[in-house]
């Protein structure tokens, strides 16, 4: 089943986000390589493709896991979680309807 992992950044997270980004992307690319990634990306803090120093307010990852517990465990081990980029994480089942 798919699960939506929604992380909300803490205030002033941009520097920590940039430092943890390579490891974070590597884990997402692993999901992609396994054919389990539906989509992933950040939420710009302002209405812009490149928010510059405004940074990001969080991220969304939708990927396939065997269970909700497995999805939560994966999210707990994410570099953005471990390094304190995320102030909060929500993991919910996701049912793809369209397209």
Beta strands, then each sheet from edge to edge (+ up, - down):
strand 1: 2-9
strand 2: 37-44
strand 3: 56-64
strand 4: 86-94
sheet 1: 2+ 3- 1+ 4-
end
